[in-house]
Amino acid sequence: MKKYLFAGNWKMNKTFKEVEVYFNNFLKKLSEIDLSDREIMIA
């Protein structure tokens, strides 16, 4: 099965705490999506 790759370049200037909050929300939203045919990469 073909998988799609979604790639993003991290360019946010945030404090450690802001990044922690952001990624906790991001991961929560990702858990609600079927990712069986896609991959996500953040550089």
Buried (B, 14 or more C-beta within 10 A) or exposed (E): EEEEEEEEEEEEEEEEEEBEEEEEEEEEEEEEEEEEEEEEEEE
